[in-house]
Amino acid sequence: MRLPVTAHTSRPWRIHEIAPDFRVEDVWALPTPGGPDDFAHLVKQFATGDGDYVDSRVGRALLAIRWKLGALLGWDKSGTGVGDREPGLRDRLPADLREGPSGPDFGQFTSVYRTHDEWAAEMSNRTVRGVLHLGWVPDGAGGHHAQMAVLVKPNGLLGTVYMAGIKVFRYVGVYPALLRQIGREWEASAGERSAGGKKTTAGGGGA
């Protein structure tokens, strides 16, 4: 479910102090019901998933067009990644986050930092710098679920035009398929999460 931008900006996430020059583009509630300690499972799912989230003909066609244009126009060429055009966000981290776990890299994304309830990873190409932010939030009914925000910083006029041009692609070809895949993988890992919880409980009882 898509959420208002304030669902992200109203929470005390650390990303606010680290990327104030990025615009919050989209915020989504993810279909990942769980307990207070399940955030690590979600991070693992993102980092080790097969990435085959485009499960519709329209989505796959739009994605193919995007990569062909990127190859033709040099949007994703070497020298445009994180840290190439300007320093990456890890250079902005305060000491406590820099010394803590960074989290896993995945796909085109380089992990920036990870806490018990927050994870941020960034990507960059010729058109835009982007941040994928995941937070673990209470659902108001005793459980938790994930909230995903996408933050962007267009690279000049090209980036601004690019973001406007892919808006339909994002809402038709990417987000619906991504949320469905996240939900399927989360449901499939229910047994693993349950087993992990039992081990934790058993260990705690013996301490």
N, C-alpha and C positions, 0 to 999 in steps of 0.2 A: 504494500500500500504506500502510495506517495504521501509524504508529510510536508507541512509548511517548513520553510527555511528556519523559522524560529524553534522548531523541534530540535534543531542542532545548535543554533546560536545561544539558546537559553540555558544549555547545560554547561557545566564547568569543565569542558574538555581542555586538555593541554594544547591541542592543536591551535586554539585561538591565539595564544601568545607566540606560537612558532610561525604561523602562516597568515598574519593579518592582511597581507597584500593579495591573498587569494580570495576569489569570490565563491560563495556557496552556490553551486549550480543546481544540485538535486539532493533530496533527502528521502530515504525510503525506510519503512519498517520491514524487516526481513522475517520470513516464516520460519523462525528458529526458536520455538518455545523451549525453555530450559531452566536450570537452577542457577544459583548465584556463582557457581564455580565452573560453568560450562563454556566460558568464553574461550579458553584454550583450545577446545575442540573446534570451535568455529575458525579460529586462526589456522589451525592445522588443515581444516577442510579447504580453505581458500588457497593455501600454499601447495597442497598436494592433489587438488582436484584435477580432472583431465582437461578442464578448460573448454569442453565441448558443450557450451551453454546455448548456442544458437540452434534451436530445435524447430525452426519453421523455415519454409522455403523462401519466404520474403526476407527473413532475417539473414539467411545465408547469402542471398543474392546481394543484399545491401552491404554485407561485410566484405564480399568479394570485390565489389565496386570500390569500397574504401581502400582496400589494400592495393588494388591496381592503380588507383589515383596516387596513393602514397608513393608507390614505386616510380611512377611516371614523373611526379613532381618533386621527388626527393624529400618528402615530409619526414621519413623515418630513417634517413641515411645516417651513416656513422658520423659522429661528431655533434649530434643533436640530442644525445641522451642526458641523463641526470649527471650534473657536474661538468658538462662540456661547455654549455653556453654561459652558465653562471653557477655559483656554488650550490650544492644540494642542500636540502633542509636539515640534514644531520649537522651541518656546520652551524646551524642556529640553535641547536639544543642547549638548554641549561645543563649544568653539571650532573644533576640527578638523573636526567633522562639519558644523557650521553654515556654515563657509567652503567646504566641498566641494560636490559635485553633490547636488542633492536628488532627482533622478530625476523621471520623468514622473507627472503626475496621470492618473487614469483612472476612468471611471464615477463612483461616489460616493466614491472614495478620493482623498485628498490625500497626495502623497508626503512623507515625513518626511526620509529621507536615503538615500544609496546609496554603497556602497564597491565594491571590486573583486569581492567575493564575498557581498555582503549588500544587501538592499533592504527598506525598511519603508514602508508606506503606511497611513494611518488613515482611519476613517470614524466618523461619529457621528449618532445620531438620538435620539429621545425615550427609547428603551428601553435603548440600550447604546452604548458606545464600543468600537470594534474595531480591531485592527491585523492587517494581512496582512504576514507576514514571509517573505521568500524568502532562502535561503542556498544557496551552491554548495559542495558537499562532495565529497571524494574517495570513490570507491566501493570502494576496497581492491583494485582490479584494474588500476590505471593510468589509469582514467578518472574522470569526475565526473558528478554528477547534482544536480538541485535538491531541496531539502527545503523544504516549505511549513509554516509554523505560523500558527495563528489564535489571537490573544490577545484577551481580552475584559475589559471592566470594566462590569458591569451598572449601570444608573442606578436604584438603589434596589430596592424590592420589585418594581416593575413590570418592571424589567430582568431580575431573577432569574426571575420567572415566565415572562417572554418566552423566555429562553434555554432553559428546561426545555420550554416548549411547542413550540419549533421544532427540538428535537433529532431527531425522526423526519424532519422535512423536510430537515434537513442531510444525514443519512446515506442517505436514500432518494432525495431529489430533487435534491440539489446536488452533493455530493462525487463520487459515481460518474460523473455526467455531466461534471463539471468536469475530472476526471482523464482521461477519454476524449478530451475536446476538446483538452486541453493536449498529450496524446500525438499526436493527429492533426496538430495545427499544427506541433509540433516535428519530426515526421517529414517534413512537407511542406516545411519550411525547411532540410532537410539540404543541398541544393545551395547555398543562399545561405551557410550556415556554412562549407561546404567552400571556396567561392570566396573568402570573406573570409580564411580561413586561408592560402590560397595567396598572396594579395596580401601578407599580413603577412610570410610567409616570404620572398617575393621582395624586399620592402622591406628586411627585416633583412639579407639576403645582400648587398645593395648598399651598406649603410651602412659 
